[in-house]
Amino acid sequence: MLRGNISRKSEAGSASGKIHKVEIENVNYPGRATLVDRDKYEAMKRAYLKILPKRSPGLTPAEIQKRVLAHLPDKLFPNGAKAGWWTKAVQLDLEAKGAVAREKTRPLRLRKV
């Protein structure tokens, strides 16, 4: 993970052109941030917020992971590739930003704030 002050959006060169990055947080590690691919992050965030309910009982991480697949662009996530990692990364970022809340249940359930 990267530490310190990182610009919210940056560009880095690659063989195929420019890759746009966005900074994400992790509720488990306050004050730390990581730069990730902006297009994948935004696609997963849209899918995540689309399927996540605002009211209890929320969804389990396994339910979320299954449901987001139908809303992801195949170009970015061919056959759901890497969707599990991105689902968790977006979850932790949205929790850190206060957009998603954990319910005090077993198993863990999440909902929009």
Phi and psi restraints in degrees (range 20) as a CNS / XPLOR table:
assign (resid 1 and name C) (resid 2 and name N)
       (resid 2 and name CA) (resid 2 and name C) 1.0 -92.9 20.0 2
assign (resid 2 and name N) (resid 2 and name CA)
       (resid 2 and name C) (resid 3 and name N) 1.0 149.2 20.0 2
assign (resid 2 and name C) (resid 3 and name N)
       (resid 3 and name CA) (resid 3 and name C) 1.0 -122.8 20.0 2
assign (resid 3 and name N) (resid 3 and name CA)
       (resid 3 and name C) (resid 4 and name N) 1.0 163.7 20.0 2
assign (resid 3 and name C) (resid 4 and name N)
       (resid 4 and name CA) (resid 4 and name C) 1.0 88.7 20.0 2
assign (resid 4 and name N) (resid 4 and name CA)
       (resid 4 and name C) (resid 5 and name N) 1.0 -165.3 20.0 2
assign (resid 4 and name C) (resid 5 and name N)
       (resid 5 and name CA) (resid 5 and name C) 1.0 -81.5 20.0 2
assign (resid 5 and name N) (resid 5 and name CA)
       (resid 5 and name C) (resid 6 and name N) 1.0 120.3 20.0 2
assign (resid 5 and name C) (resid 6 and name N)
       (resid 6 and name CA) (resid 6 and name C) 1.0 -126.2 20.0 2
assign (resid 6 and name N) (resid 6 and name CA)
       (resid 6 and name C) (resid 7 and name N) 1.0 135.2 20.0 2
assign (resid 6 and name C) (resid 7 and name N)
       (resid 7 and name CA) (resid 7 and name C) 1.0 -63.6 20.0 2
assign (resid 7 and name N) (resid 7 and name CA)
       (resid 7 and name C) (resid 8 and name N) 1.0 148.1 20.0 2
assign (resid 7 and name C) (resid 8 and name N)
       (resid 8 and name CA) (resid 8 and name C) 1.0 -60.5 20.0 2
assign (resid 8 and name N) (resid 8 and name CA)
       (resid 8 and name C) (resid 9 and name N) 1.0 -39.9 20.0 2
assign (resid 8 and name C) (resid 9 and name N)
       (resid 9 and name CA) (resid 9 and name C) 1.0 -134.5 20.0 2
assign (resid 9 and name N) (resid 9 and name CA)
       (resid 9 and name C) (resid 10 and name N) 1.0 134.4 20.0 2
assign (resid 9 and name C) (resid 10 and name N)
       (resid 10 and name CA) (resid 10 and name C) 1.0 -142.3 20.0 2
assign (resid 10 and name N) (resid 10 and name CA)
       (resid 10 and name C) (resid 11 and name N) 1.0 169.9 20.0 2
assign (resid 10 and name C) (resid 11 and name N)
       (resid 11 and name CA) (resid 11 and name C) 1.0 -125.8 20.0 2
assign (resid 11 and name N) (resid 11 and name CA)
       (resid 11 and name C) (resid 12 and name N) 1.0 140.6 20.0 2
assign (resid 11 and name C) (resid 12 and name N)
       (resid 12 and name CA) (resid 12 and name C) 1.0 -131.7 20.0 2
assign (resid 12 and name N) (resid 12 and name CA)
       (resid 12 and name C) (resid 13 and name N) 1.0 142.0 20.0 2
assign (resid 12 and name C) (resid 13 and name N)
       (resid 13 and name CA) (resid 13 and name C) 1.0 -73.4 20.0 2
assign (resid 13 and name N) (resid 13 and name CA)
       (resid 13 and name C) (resid 14 and name N) 1.0 151.2 20.0 2
assign (resid 13 and name C) (resid 14 and name N)
       (resid 14 and name CA) (resid 14 and name C) 1.0 -148.9 20.0 2
assign (resid 14 and name N) (resid 14 and name CA)
       (resid 14 and name C) (resid 15 and name N) 1.0 171.9 20.0 2
assign (resid 14 and name C) (resid 15 and name N)
       (resid 15 and name CA) (resid 15 and name C) 1.0 -62.0 20.0 2
assign (resid 15 and name N) (resid 15 and name CA)
       (resid 15 and name C) (resid 16 and name N) 1.0 -31.4 20.0 2
assign (resid 15 and name C) (resid 16 and name N)
       (resid 16 and name CA) (resid 16 and name C) 1.0 -95.1 20.0 2
assign (resid 16 and name N) (resid 16 and name CA)
       (resid 16 and name C) (resid 17 and name N) 1.0 7.9 20.0 2
assign (resid 16 and name C) (resid 17 and name N)
       (resid 17 and name CA) (resid 17 and name C) 1.0 123.7 20.0 2
assign (resid 17 and name N) (resid 17 and name CA)
       (resid 17 and name C) (resid 18 and name N) 1.0 -148.1 20.0 2
assign (resid 17 and name C) (resid 18 and name N)
       (resid 18 and name CA) (resid 18 and name C) 1.0 -96.5 20.0 2
assign (resid 18 and name N) (resid 18 and name CA)
       (resid 18 and name C) (resid 19 and name N) 1.0 138.7 20.0 2
assign (resid 18 and name C) (resid 19 and name N)
       (resid 19 and name CA) (resid 19 and name C) 1.0 -108.2 20.0 2
assign (resid 19 and name N) (resid 19 and name CA)
       (resid 19 and name C) (resid 20 and name N) 1.0 127.4 20.0 2
assign (resid 19 and name C) (resid 20 and name N)
       (resid 20 and name CA) (resid 20 and name C) 1.0 -91.8 20.0 2
assign (resid 20 and name N) (resid 20 and name CA)
       (resid 20 and name C) (resid 21 and name N) 1.0 134.6 20.0 2
assign (resid 20 and name C) (resid 21 and name N)
       (resid 21 and name CA) (resid 21 and name C) 1.0 -115.8 20.0 2
assign (resid 21 and name N) (resid 21 and name CA)
       (resid 21 and name C) (resid 22 and name N) 1.0 155.4 20.0 2
assign (resid 21 and name C) (resid 22 and name N)
       (resid 22 and name CA) (resid 22 and name C) 1.0 -136.0 20.0 2
assign (resid 22 and name N) (resid 22 and name CA)
       (resid 22 and name C) (resid 23 and name N) 1.0 147.5 20.0 2
assign (resid 22 and name C) (resid 23 and name N)
       (resid 23 and name CA) (resid 23 and name C) 1.0 -87.5 20.0 2
assign (resid 23 and name N) (resid 23 and name CA)
       (resid 23 and name C) (resid 24 and name N) 1.0 130.7 20.0 2
assign (resid 23 and name C) (resid 24 and name N)
       (resid 24 and name CA) (resid 24 and name C) 1.0 -120.0 20.0 2
assign (resid 24 and name N) (resid 24 and name CA)
       (resid 24 and name C) (resid 25 and name N) 1.0 154.8 20.0 2
assign (resid 24 and name C) (resid 25 and name N)
       (resid 25 and name CA) (resid 25 and name C) 1.0 -109.2 20.0 2
assign (resid 25 and name N) (resid 25 and name CA)
       (resid 25 and name C) (resid 26 and name N) 1.0 171.9 20.0 2
assign (resid 25 and name C) (resid 26 and name N)
       (resid 26 and name CA) (resid 26 and name C) 1.0 -136.4 20.0 2
assign (resid 26 and name N) (resid 26 and name CA)
       (resid 26 and name C) (resid 27 and name N) 1.0 120.3 20.0 2
assign (resid 26 and name C) (resid 27 and name N)
       (resid 27 and name CA) (resid 27 and name C) 1.0 -56.8 20.0 2
assign (resid 27 and name N) (resid 27 and name CA)
       (resid 27 and name C) (resid 28 and name N) 1.0 -27.1 20.0 2
assign (resid 27 and name C) (resid 28 and name N)
       (resid 28 and name CA) (resid 28 and name C) 1.0 -80.2 20.0 2
assign (resid 28 and name N) (resid 28 and name CA)
       (resid 28 and name C) (resid 29 and name N) 1.0 -16.1 20.0 2
assign (resid 28 and name C) (resid 29 and name N)
       (resid 29 and name CA) (resid 29 and name C) 1.0 -132.7 20.0 2
assign (resid 29 and name N) (resid 29 and name CA)
       (resid 29 and name C) (resid 30 and name N) 1.0 73.2 20.0 2
assign (resid 29 and name C) (resid 30 and name N)
       (resid 30 and name CA) (resid 30 and name C) 1.0 -56.6 20.0 2
assign (resid 30 and name N) (resid 30 and name CA)
       (resid 30 and name C) (resid 31 and name N) 1.0 140.8 20.0 2
assign (resid 30 and name C) (resid 31 and name N)
       (resid 31 and name CA) (resid 31 and name C) 1.0 86.7 20.0 2
assign (resid 31 and name N) (resid 31 and name CA)
       (resid 31 and name C) (resid 32 and name N) 1.0 -7.2 20.0 2
assign (resid 31 and name C) (resid 32 and name N)
       (resid 32 and name CA) (resid 32 and name C) 1.0 -105.0 20.0 2
assign (resid 32 and name N) (resid 32 and name CA)
       (resid 32 and name C) (resid 33 and name N) 1.0 151.8 20.0 2
assign (resid 32 and name C) (resid 33 and name N)
       (resid 33 and name CA) (resid 33 and name C) 1.0 -143.4 20.0 2
assign (resid 33 and name N) (resid 33 and name CA)
       (resid 33 and name C) (resid 34 and name N) 1.0 157.8 20.0 2
assign (resid 33 and name C) (resid 34 and name N)
       (resid 34 and name CA) (resid 34 and name C) 1.0 -133.9 20.0 2
assign (resid 34 and name N) (resid 34 and name CA)
       (resid 34 and name C) (resid 35 and name N) 1.0 141.2 20.0 2
assign (resid 34 and name C) (resid 35 and name N)
       (resid 35 and name CA) (resid 35 and name C) 1.0 -91.9 20.0 2
assign (resid 35 and name N) (resid 35 and name CA)
       (resid 35 and name C) (resid 36 and name N) 1.0 130.6 20.0 2
assign (resid 35 and name C) (resid 36 and name N)
       (resid 36 and name CA) (resid 36 and name C) 1.0 -134.2 20.0 2
assign (resid 36 and name N) (resid 36 and name CA)
       (resid 36 and name C) (resid 37 and name N) 1.0 167.6 20.0 2
assign (resid 36 and name C) (resid 37 and name N)
       (resid 37 and name CA) (resid 37 and name C) 1.0 -60.9 20.0 2
assign (resid 37 and name N) (resid 37 and name CA)
       (resid 37 and name C) (resid 38 and name N) 1.0 121.6 20.0 2
assign (resid 37 and name C) (resid 38 and name N)
       (resid 38 and name CA) (resid 38 and name C) 1.0 -65.3 20.0 2
assign (resid 38 and name N) (resid 38 and name CA)
       (resid 38 and name C) (resid 39 and name N) 1.0 -41.9 20.0 2
assign (resid 38 and name C) (resid 39 and name N)
       (resid 39 and name CA) (resid 39 and name C) 1.0 -63.0 20.0 2
assign (resid 39 and name N) (resid 39 and name CA)
       (resid 39 and name C) (resid 40 and name N) 1.0 -44.1 20.0 2
assign (resid 39 and name C) (resid 40 and name N)
       (resid 40 and name CA) (resid 40 and name C) 1.0 -67.5 20.0 2
assign (resid 40 and name N) (resid 40 and name CA)
       (resid 40 and name C) (resid 41 and name N) 1.0 -41.7 20.0 2
assign (resid 40 and name C) (resid 41 and name N)
       (resid 41 and name CA) (resid 41 and name C) 1.0 -60.2 20.0 2
assign (resid 41 and name N) (resid 41 and name CA)
       (resid 41 and name C) (resid 42 and name N) 1.0 -50.0 20.0 2
assign (resid 41 and name C) (resid 42 and name N)
       (resid 42 and name CA) (resid 42 and name C) 1.0 -63.6 20.0 2
assign (resid 42 and name N) (resid 42 and name CA)
       (resid 42 and name C) (resid 43 and name N) 1.0 -39.5 20.0 2
assign (resid 42 and name C) (resid 43 and name N)
       (resid 43 and name CA) (resid 43 and name C) 1.0 -63.4 20.0 2
assign (resid 43 and name N) (resid 43 and name CA)
       (resid 43 and name C) (resid 44 and name N) 1.0 -44.6 20.0 2
assign (resid 43 and name C) (resid 44 and name N)
       (resid 44 and name CA) (resid 44 and name C) 1.0 -68.4 20.0 2
assign (resid 44 and name N) (resid 44 and name CA)
       (resid 44 and name C) (resid 45 and name N) 1.0 -40.1 20.0 2
assign (resid 44 and name C) (resid 45 and name N)
       (resid 45 and name CA) (resid 45 and name C) 1.0 -61.3 20.0 2
assign (resid 45 and name N) (resid 45 and name CA)
       (resid 45 and name C) (resid 46 and name N) 1.0 -44.3 20.0 2
assign (resid 45 and name C) (resid 46 and name N)
       (resid 46 and name CA) (resid 46 and name C) 1.0 -60.5 20.0 2
assign (resid 46 and name N) (resid 46 and name CA)
       (resid 46 and name C) (resid 47 and name N) 1.0 -47.1 20.0 2
assign (resid 46 and name C) (resid 47 and name N)
       (resid 47 and name CA) (resid 47 and name C) 1.0 -62.7 20.0 2
assign (resid 47 and name N) (resid 47 and name CA)
       (resid 47 and name C) (resid 48 and name N) 1.0 -44.0 20.0 2
assign (resid 47 and name C) (resid 48 and name N)
       (resid 48 and name CA) (resid 48 and name C) 1.0 -60.8 20.0 2
assign (resid 48 and name N) (resid 48 and name CA)
       (resid 48 and name C) (resid 49 and name N) 1.0 -49.6 20.0 2
assign (resid 48 and name C) (resid 49 and name N)
       (resid 49 and name CA) (resid 49 and name C) 1.0 -70.8 20.0 2
assign (resid 49 and name N) (resid 49 and name CA)
       (resid 49 and name C) (resid 50 and name N) 1.0 -26.0 20.0 2
assign (resid 49 and name C) (resid 50 and name N)
       (resid 50 and name CA) (resid 50 and name C) 1.0 -68.2 20.0 2
assign (resid 50 and name N) (resid 50 and name CA)
       (resid 50 and name C) (resid 51 and name N) 1.0 -39.6 20.0 2
assign (resid 50 and name C) (resid 51 and name N)
       (resid 51 and name CA) (resid 51 and name C) 1.0 -92.8 20.0 2
assign (resid 51 and name N) (resid 51 and name CA)
       (resid 51 and name C) (resid 52 and name N) 1.0 -19.0 20.0 2
assign (resid 51 and name C) (resid 52 and name N)
       (resid 52 and name CA) (resid 52 and name C) 1.0 -78.8 20.0 2
assign (resid 52 and name N) (resid 52 and name CA)
       (resid 52 and name C) (resid 53 and name N) 1.0 127.4 20.0 2
assign (resid 52 and name C) (resid 53 and name N)
       (resid 53 and name CA) (resid 53 and name C) 1.0 -76.5 20.0 2
assign (resid 53 and name N) (resid 53 and name CA)
       (resid 53 and name C) (resid 54 and name N) 1.0 157.7 20.0 2
assign (resid 53 and name C) (resid 54 and name N)
       (resid 54 and name CA) (resid 54 and name C) 1.0 -88.1 20.0 2
assign (resid 54 and name N) (resid 54 and name CA)
       (resid 54 and name C) (resid 55 and name N) 1.0 -24.4 20.0 2
assign (resid 54 and name C) (resid 55 and name N)
       (resid 55 and name CA) (resid 55 and name C) 1.0 -106.0 20.0 2
assign (resid 55 and name N) (resid 55 and name CA)
       (resid 55 and name C) (resid 56 and name N) 1.0 159.2 20.0 2
assign (resid 55 and name C) (resid 56 and name N)
       (resid 56 and name CA) (resid 56 and name C) 1.0 -63.7 20.0 2
assign (resid 56 and name N) (resid 56 and name CA)
       (resid 56 and name C) (resid 57 and name N) 1.0 148.3 20.0 2
assign (resid 56 and name C) (resid 57 and name N)
       (resid 57 and name CA) (resid 57 and name C) 1.0 -94.1 20.0 2
assign (resid 57 and name N) (resid 57 and name CA)
       (resid 57 and name C) (resid 58 and name N) 1.0 8.7 20.0 2
assign (resid 57 and name C) (resid 58 and name N)
       (resid 58 and name CA) (resid 58 and name C) 1.0 68.5 20.0 2
assign (resid 58 and name N) (resid 58 and name CA)
       (resid 58 and name C) (resid 59 and name N) 1.0 -171.4 20.0 2
assign (resid 58 and name C) (resid 59 and name N)
       (resid 59 and name CA) (resid 59 and name C) 1.0 -124.6 20.0 2
assign (resid 59 and name N) (resid 59 and name CA)
       (resid 59 and name C) (resid 60 and name N) 1.0 150.1 20.0 2
assign (resid 59 and name C) (resid 60 and name N)
       (resid 60 and name CA) (resid 60 and name C) 1.0 -78.1 20.0 2
assign (resid 60 and name N) (resid 60 and name CA)
       (resid 60 and name C) (resid 61 and name N) 1.0 159.2 20.0 2
assign (resid 60 and name C) (resid 61 and name N)
       (resid 61 and name CA) (resid 61 and name C) 1.0 -56.4 20.0 2
assign (resid 61 and name N) (resid 61 and name CA)
       (resid 61 and name C) (resid 62 and name N) 1.0 -36.3 20.0 2
assign (resid 61 and name C) (resid 62 and name N)
       (resid 62 and name CA) (resid 62 and name C) 1.0 -65.8 20.0 2
assign (resid 62 and name N) (resid 62 and name CA)
       (resid 62 and name C) (resid 63 and name N) 1.0 -40.8 20.0 2
assign (resid 62 and name C) (resid 63 and name N)
       (resid 63 and name CA) (resid 63 and name C) 1.0 -65.3 20.0 2
assign (resid 63 and name N) (resid 63 and name CA)
       (resid 63 and name C) (resid 64 and name N) 1.0 -41.0 20.0 2
assign (resid 63 and name C) (resid 64 and name N)
       (resid 64 and name CA) (resid 64 and name C) 1.0 -62.3 20.0 2
assign (resid 64 and name N) (resid 64 and name CA)
       (resid 64 and name C) (resid 65 and name N) 1.0 -47.1 20.0 2
assign (resid 64 and name C) (resid 65 and name N)
       (resid 65 and name CA) (resid 65 and name C) 1.0 -59.5 20.0 2
assign (resid 65 and name N) (resid 65 and name CA)
       (resid 65 and name C) (resid 66 and name N) 1.0 -39.1 20.0 2
assign (resid 65 and name C) (resid 66 and name N)
       (resid 66 and name CA) (resid 66 and name C) 1.0 -69.6 20.0 2
assign (resid 66 and name N) (resid 66 and name CA)
       (resid 66 and name C) (resid 67 and name N) 1.0 -43.9 20.0 2
assign (resid 66 and name C) (resid 67 and name N)
       (resid 67 and name CA) (resid 67 and name C) 1.0 -71.9 20.0 2
assign (resid 67 and name N) (resid 67 and name CA)
       (resid 67 and name C) (resid 68 and name N) 1.0 -32.7 20.0 2
assign (resid 67 and name C) (resid 68 and name N)
       (resid 68 and name CA) (resid 68 and name C) 1.0 -67.7 20.0 2
assign (resid 68 and name N) (resid 68 and name CA)
       (resid 68 and name C) (resid 69 and name N) 1.0 -27.4 20.0 2
assign (resid 68 and name C) (resid 69 and name N)
       (resid 69 and name CA) (resid 69 and name C) 1.0 -54.5 20.0 2
assign (resid 69 and name N) (resid 69 and name CA)
       (resid 69 and name C) (resid 70 and name N) 1.0 -37.8 20.0 2
assign (resid 69 and name C) (resid 70 and name N)
       (resid 70 and name CA) (resid 70 and name C) 1.0 -68.3 20.0 2
assign (resid 70 and name N) (resid 70 and name CA)
       (resid 70 and name C) (resid 71 and name N) 1.0 -15.2 20.0 2
assign (resid 70 and name C) (resid 71 and name N)
       (resid 71 and name CA) (resid 71 and name C) 1.0 -111.4 20.0 2
assign (resid 71 and name N) (resid 71 and name CA)
       (resid 71 and name C) (resid 72 and name N) 1.0 7.1 20.0 2
assign (resid 71 and name C) (resid 72 and name N)
       (resid 72 and name CA) (resid 72 and name C) 1.0 -97.5 20.0 2
assign (resid 72 and name N) (resid 72 and name CA)
       (resid 72 and name C) (resid 73 and name N) 1.0 140.0 20.0 2
assign (resid 72 and name C) (resid 73 and name N)
       (resid 73 and name CA) (resid 73 and name C) 1.0 -69.5 20.0 2
assign (resid 73 and name N) (resid 73 and name CA)
       (resid 73 and name C) (resid 74 and name N) 1.0 130.3 20.0 2
assign (resid 73 and name C) (resid 74 and name N)
       (resid 74 and name CA) (resid 74 and name C) 1.0 -63.7 20.0 2
assign (resid 74 and name N) (resid 74 and name CA)
       (resid 74 and name C) (resid 75 and name N) 1.0 -25.9 20.0 2
assign (resid 74 and name C) (resid 75 and name N)
       (resid 75 and name CA) (resid 75 and name C) 1.0 -62.8 20.0 2
assign (resid 75 and name N) (resid 75 and name CA)
       (resid 75 and name C) (resid 76 and name N) 1.0 -38.9 20.0 2
assign (resid 75 and name C) (resid 76 and name N)
       (resid 76 and name CA) (resid 76 and name C) 1.0 -89.6 20.0 2
assign (resid 76 and name N) (resid 76 and name CA)
       (resid 76 and name C) (resid 77 and name N) 1.0 -30.5 20.0 2
assign (resid 76 and name C) (resid 77 and name N)
       (resid 77 and name CA) (resid 77 and name C) 1.0 -129.7 20.0 2
assign (resid 77 and name N) (resid 77 and name CA)
       (resid 77 and name C) (resid 78 and name N) 1.0 69.7 20.0 2
assign (resid 77 and name C) (resid 78 and name N)
       (resid 78 and name CA) (resid 78 and name C) 1.0 -59.9 20.0 2
assign (resid 78 and name N) (resid 78 and name CA)
       (resid 78 and name C) (resid 79 and name N) 1.0 122.5 20.0 2
assign (resid 78 and name C) (resid 79 and name N)
       (resid 79 and name CA) (resid 79 and name C) 1.0 54.4 20.0 2
assign (resid 79 and name N) (resid 79 and name CA)
       (resid 79 and name C) (resid 80 and name N) 1.0 31.2 20.0 2
assign (resid 79 and name C) (resid 80 and name N)
       (resid 80 and name CA) (resid 80 and name C) 1.0 76.3 20.0 2
assign (resid 80 and name N) (resid 80 and name CA)
       (resid 80 and name C) (resid 81 and name N) 1.0 13.9 20.0 2
assign (resid 80 and name C) (resid 81 and name N)
       (resid 81 and name CA) (resid 81 and name C) 1.0 -56.4 20.0 2
assign (resid 81 and name N) (resid 81 and name CA)
       (resid 81 and name C) (resid 82 and name N) 1.0 130.9 20.0 2
assign (resid 81 and name C) (resid 82 and name N)
       (resid 82 and name CA) (resid 82 and name C) 1.0 65.2 20.0 2
assign (resid 82 and name N) (resid 82 and name CA)
       (resid 82 and name C) (resid 83 and name N) 1.0 8.7 20.0 2
assign (resid 82 and name C) (resid 83 and name N)
       (resid 83 and name CA) (resid 83 and name C) 1.0 -63.9 20.0 2
assign (resid 83 and name N) (resid 83 and name CA)
       (resid 83 and name C) (resid 84 and name N) 1.0 -33.8 20.0 2
assign (resid 83 and name C) (resid 84 and name N)
       (resid 84 and name CA) (resid 84 and name C) 1.0 -61.3 20.0 2
assign (resid 84 and name N) (resid 84 and name CA)
       (resid 84 and name C) (resid 85 and name N) 1.0 -47.4 20.0 2
assign (resid 84 and name C) (resid 85 and name N)
       (resid 85 and name CA) (resid 85 and name C) 1.0 -62.2 20.0 2
assign (resid 85 and name N) (resid 85 and name CA)
       (resid 85 and name C) (resid 86 and name N) 1.0 -45.9 20.0 2
assign (resid 85 and name C) (resid 86 and name N)
       (resid 86 and name CA) (resid 86 and name C) 1.0 -66.7 20.0 2
assign (resid 86 and name N) (resid 86 and name CA)
       (resid 86 and name C) (resid 87 and name N) 1.0 -35.2 20.0 2
assign (resid 86 and name C) (resid 87 and name N)
       (resid 87 and name CA) (resid 87 and name C) 1.0 -60.7 20.0 2
assign (resid 87 and name N) (resid 87 and name CA)
       (resid 87 and name C) (resid 88 and name N) 1.0 -46.9 20.0 2
assign (resid 87 and name C) (resid 88 and name N)
       (resid 88 and name CA) (resid 88 and name C) 1.0 -67.0 20.0 2
assign (resid 88 and name N) (resid 88 and name CA)
       (resid 88 and name C) (resid 89 and name N) 1.0 -41.6 20.0 2
assign (resid 88 and name C) (resid 89 and name N)
       (resid 89 and name CA) (resid 89 and name C) 1.0 -61.2 20.0 2
assign (resid 89 and name N) (resid 89 and name CA)
       (resid 89 and name C) (resid 90 and name N) 1.0 -44.1 20.0 2
assign (resid 89 and name C) (resid 90 and name N)
       (resid 90 and name CA) (resid 90 and name C) 1.0 -67.4 20.0 2
assign (resid 90 and name N) (resid 90 and name CA)
       (resid 90 and name C) (resid 91 and name N) 1.0 -40.9 20.0 2
assign (resid 90 and name C) (resid 91 and name N)
       (resid 91 and name CA) (resid 91 and name C) 1.0 -56.4 20.0 2
assign (resid 91 and name N) (resid 91 and name CA)
       (resid 91 and name C) (resid 92 and name N) 1.0 -51.7 20.0 2
assign (resid 91 and name C) (resid 92 and name N)
       (resid 92 and name CA) (resid 92 and name C) 1.0 -64.7 20.0 2
assign (resid 92 and name N) (resid 92 and name CA)
       (resid 92 and name C) (resid 93 and name N) 1.0 -36.3 20.0 2
assign (resid 92 and name C) (resid 93 and name N)
       (resid 93 and name CA) (resid 93 and name C) 1.0 -67.4 20.0 2
assign (resid 93 and name N) (resid 93 and name CA)
       (resid 93 and name C) (resid 94 and name N) 1.0 -46.0 20.0 2
assign (resid 93 and name C) (resid 94 and name N)
       (resid 94 and name CA) (resid 94 and name C) 1.0 -67.2 20.0 2
assign (resid 94 and name N) (resid 94 and name CA)
       (resid 94 and name C) (resid 95 and name N) 1.0 -33.1 20.0 2
assign (resid 94 and name C) (resid 95 and name N)
       (resid 95 and name CA) (resid 95 and name C) 1.0 -64.8 20.0 2
assign (resid 95 and name N) (resid 95 and name CA)
       (resid 95 and name C) (resid 96 and name N) 1.0 -45.1 20.0 2
assign (resid 95 and name C) (resid 96 and name N)
       (resid 96 and name CA) (resid 96 and name C) 1.0 -61.0 20.0 2
assign (resid 96 and name N) (resid 96 and name CA)
       (resid 96 and name C) (resid 97 and name N) 1.0 -32.6 20.0 2
assign (resid 96 and name C) (resid 97 and name N)
       (resid 97 and name CA) (resid 97 and name C) 1.0 -89.9 20.0 2
assign (resid 97 and name N) (resid 97 and name CA)
       (resid 97 and name C) (resid 98 and name N) 1.0 -2.1 20.0 2
assign (resid 97 and name C) (resid 98 and name N)
       (resid 98 and name CA) (resid 98 and name C) 1.0 81.0 20.0 2
assign (resid 98 and name N) (resid 98 and name CA)
       (resid 98 and name C) (resid 99 and name N) 1.0 14.7 20.0 2
assign (resid 98 and name C) (resid 99 and name N)
       (resid 99 and name CA) (resid 99 and name C) 1.0 -90.8 20.0 2
assign (resid 99 and name N) (resid 99 and name CA)
       (resid 99 and name C) (resid 100 and name N) 1.0 -18.8 20.0 2
assign (resid 99 and name C) (resid 100 and name N)
       (resid 100 and name CA) (resid 100 and name C) 1.0 -130.7 20.0 2
assign (resid 100 and name N) (resid 100 and name CA)
       (resid 100 and name C) (resid 101 and name N) 1.0 141.7 20.0 2
assign (resid 100 and name C) (resid 101 and name N)
       (resid 101 and name CA) (resid 101 and name C) 1.0 -124.9 20.0 2
assign (resid 101 and name N) (resid 101 and name CA)
       (resid 101 and name C) (resid 102 and name N) 1.0 145.6 20.0 2
assign (resid 101 and name C) (resid 102 and name N)
       (resid 102 and name CA) (resid 102 and name C) 1.0 -86.7 20.0 2
assign (resid 102 and name N) (resid 102 and name CA)
       (resid 102 and name C) (resid 103 and name N) 1.0 138.5 20.0 2
assign (resid 102 and name C) (resid 103 and name N)
       (resid 103 and name CA) (resid 103 and name C) 1.0 -92.1 20.0 2
assign (resid 103 and name N) (resid 103 and name CA)
       (resid 103 and name C) (resid 104 and name N) 1.0 152.5 20.0 2
assign (resid 103 and name C) (resid 104 and name N)
       (resid 104 and name CA) (resid 104 and name C) 1.0 -84.2 20.0 2
assign (resid 104 and name N) (resid 104 and name CA)
       (resid 104 and name C) (resid 105 and name N) 1.0 68.3 20.0 2
assign (resid 104 and name C) (resid 105 and name N)
       (resid 105 and name CA) (resid 105 and name C) 1.0 -130.8 20.0 2
assign (resid 105 and name N) (resid 105 and name CA)
       (resid 105 and name C) (resid 106 and name N) 1.0 164.3 20.0 2
assign (resid 105 and name C) (resid 106 and name N)
       (resid 106 and name CA) (resid 106 and name C) 1.0 -125.1 20.0 2
assign (resid 106 and name N) (resid 106 and name CA)
       (resid 106 and name C) (resid 107 and name N) 1.0 121.1 20.0 2
assign (resid 106 and name C) (resid 107 and name N)
       (resid 107 and name CA) (resid 107 and name C) 1.0 -69.7 20.0 2
assign (resid 107 and name N) (resid 107 and name CA)
       (resid 107 and name C) (resid 108 and name N) 1.0 165.3 20.0 2
assign (resid 107 and name C) (resid 108 and name N)
       (resid 108 and name CA) (resid 108 and name C) 1.0 -54.1 20.0 2
assign (resid 108 and name N) (resid 108 and name CA)
       (resid 108 and name C) (resid 109 and name N) 1.0 136.4 20.0 2
assign (resid 108 and name C) (resid 109 and name N)
       (resid 109 and name CA) (resid 109 and name C) 1.0 -130.4 20.0 2
assign (resid 109 and name N) (resid 109 and name CA)
       (resid 109 and name C) (resid 110 and name N) 1.0 146.2 20.0 2
assign (resid 109 and name C) (resid 110 and name N)
       (resid 110 and name CA) (resid 110 and name C) 1.0 -122.6 20.0 2
assign (resid 110 and name N) (resid 110 and name CA)
       (resid 110 and name C) (resid 111 and name N) 1.0 151.2 20.0 2
assign (resid 110 and name C) (resid 111 and name N)
       (resid 111 and name CA) (resid 111 and name C) 1.0 -149.3 20.0 2
assign (resid 111 and name N) (resid 111 and name CA)
       (resid 111 and name C) (resid 112 and name N) 1.0 163.0 20.0 2
assign (resid 111 and name C) (resid 112 and name N)
       (resid 112 and name CA) (resid 112 and name C) 1.0 -72.4 20.0 2
assign (resid 112 and name N) (resid 112 and name CA)
       (resid 112 and name C) (resid 113 and name N) 1.0 152.6 20.0 2
